[in-house]
Amino acid sequence: MLEHQQTVLDGRVFSRQTLWVNHGVAADEAAARRAGEIYWEFLRRFGRPILRIRELQGGGVRVGLPGLLLLEFRPPAVVPLGDGLGLRYPIGRGAAVHPAHTGEGYLQMGVAPHAVSLTVEGYYPNLIRLDTRIYEWTQSALHLRVARGYLPLLSEGLRREANPPCST
């Protein structure tokens, strides 16, 4: 898995994890939307029993702890990515978002013929106001752990959907 992370001096972060696959992955709109479904399903299981994932009418998603909204994502859009497509969720508000940068950045799941990816770009985490290292040791480390579990699951899920087992 290729991992690239960067924190910009103004507190903005960029993080992309890419898993190269040697089997073909569908890079169409249905696969991009399925990437989002698989992500939220995985995050629900990963964060159980503490993390709360709630899908909103219109396609947005709220992620929180009991009594605390951590992140709210606006409805996603399918966007072109080189030889594939991404499902991009704009980041809205929440306790994990720097108050001066509410509504900036996005979370994106990407599908291409030979790779799947997870990207966070243009996001200003609230923890960086305390110290960049605190963000890196907590929220960023958690994101990497999620990506390492999610991307192989996504790759396998899309492979199975593209090549269903033959029934005889």
C-alpha positions in Angstrom: 0.0 0.0 0.0 1.3 3.4 -0.9 0.7 6.0 1.8 1.3 9.8 1.4 0.6 12.2 4.1 1.4 15.9 4.5 0.4 18.6 6.9 0.6 22.1 5.4 2.0 25.0 7.6 -1.5 26.6 7.8 -2.9 23.4 9.4 -4.5 21.9 6.3 -3.8 18.1 5.7 -3.5 15.9 2.7 -3.6 12.1 3.1 -3.8 9.5 0.4 -3.6 5.8 0.7 -3.5 3.7 -2.5 -3.8 0.0 -2.8 -2.6 -1.4 -6.2 -4.5 -4.5 -7.2 -3.5 -7.1 -9.8 -7.1 -8.0 -10.7 -9.3 -5.6 -12.6 -11.6 -3.2 -10.6 -14.6 -1.6 -12.2 -14.1 2.1 -12.5 -17.7 3.2 -13.2 -20.2 5.2 -11.2 -21.8 2.2 -9.6 -18.3 1.1 -8.3 -17.6 4.6 -7.0 -20.9 4.7 -5.1 -20.3 1.1 -3.8 -16.9 2.3 -2.5 -18.8 4.8 -0.3 -21.2 2.1 0.9 -18.4 -0.2 1.8 -16.5 2.6 3.6 -19.4 3.5 5.9 -20.2 -0.2 6.5 -16.5 -0.8 7.4 -16.4 2.3 9.7 -19.5 1.2 11.5 -17.9 -2.2 12.3 -14.5 -0.6 13.1 -15.9 2.0 15.5 -18.4 -0.3 17.2 -19.6 0.2 19.9 -18.5 3.8 20.4 -18.6 5.5 17.0 -22.0 6.5 15.6 -22.4 6.7 11.8 -25.7 8.1 10.6 -26.6 8.6 6.9 -28.7 11.7 6.3 -31.5 12.1 3.8 -29.9 13.3 0.6 -26.7 11.3 1.1 -24.7 13.2 3.7 -23.2 11.4 6.7 -22.7 12.3 10.4 -19.9 10.6 12.4 -19.9 11.1 16.1 -19.7 9.8 19.6 -22.6 9.6 22.0 -23.7 13.3 22.3 -20.9 14.7 20.2 -20.8 15.4 16.4 -17.2 14.7 15.2 -17.7 15.2 11.5 -20.5 15.9 9.1 -20.1 15.1 5.5 -22.3 16.7 2.8 -23.9 14.6 0.1 -21.2 13.1 -2.2 -20.5 13.7 -5.9 -18.9 11.3 -8.3 -15.8 13.0 -9.8 -13.3 11.9 -12.5 -9.8 10.8 -11.3 -7.4 10.1 -14.1 -8.4 6.6 -15.3 -11.1 6.1 -12.7 -13.7 7.8 -10.6 -14.0 9.1 -7.0 -16.9 9.5 -4.6 -16.2 12.8 -2.9 -17.8 13.8 0.4 -17.3 17.5 1.2 -16.5 18.0 4.9 -19.0 20.1 6.7 -18.8 20.8 10.4 -18.2 19.0 13.7 -15.9 19.1 16.7 -13.0 17.6 14.7 -13.1 20.5 12.2 -11.2 23.8 12.9 -14.0 26.4 13.4 -12.4 28.9 11.0 -12.4 26.3 8.2 -15.9 24.7 8.5 -17.0 23.4 5.1 -13.5 23.0 3.6 -11.9 19.8 2.4 -13.2 16.4 1.5 -13.0 12.7 2.0 -12.8 10.7 -1.2 -13.0 7.0 -2.1 -11.4 6.3 -5.5 -11.7 3.4 -7.9 -9.5 2.8 -11.0 -8.9 -0.3 -13.1 -5.8 -1.4 -11.0 -6.1 0.6 -7.8 -8.4 1.8 -5.0 -7.7 4.8 -2.8 -8.8 6.8 0.1 -8.0 10.6 0.2 -8.5 13.4 2.7 -7.6 16.8 1.2 -8.0 20.4 2.2 -9.3 19.5 5.7 -8.3 21.6 8.7 -8.5 19.3 11.8 -9.3 21.1 15.1 -6.6 19.1 16.9 -3.8 20.9 15.0 -4.7 24.0 16.9 -3.2 22.2 20.0 -0.2 20.6 18.3 0.4 19.0 14.9 1.8 15.9 16.7 -1.4 15.4 18.7 -3.3 15.2 15.4 -0.7 12.9 13.9 -0.7 10.6 16.9 -4.5 10.4 17.2 -6.8 11.3 14.3 -4.3 10.8 11.5 -3.1 7.4 13.0 -6.7 6.3 13.2 -7.4 7.3 9.6 -4.4 5.2 8.5 -5.6 2.3 10.4 -9.1 2.6 8.8 -7.5 2.9 5.4 -5.4 -0.2 5.9 -8.5 -2.2 6.7 -10.9 -0.6 4.3 -8.9 -0.6 1.0 -8.3 -4.4 0.9 -12.0 -4.9 1.7 -13.0 -2.5 -1.0 -10.7 -4.2 -3.6 -12.0 -7.6 -2.7 -15.6 -6.5 -2.7 -15.4 -4.8 -6.1 -13.6 -7.9 -7.5 -16.3 -10.2 -6.2 -19.0 -8.0 -7.6 -17.3 -7.8 -11.0 -16.6 -11.6 -11.1 -19.5 -13.3 -9.3 -18.9 -17.0 -8.6 -20.3 -19.4 -11.1 -23.2 -21.5 -9.9 -23.4 -25.0 -11.4 
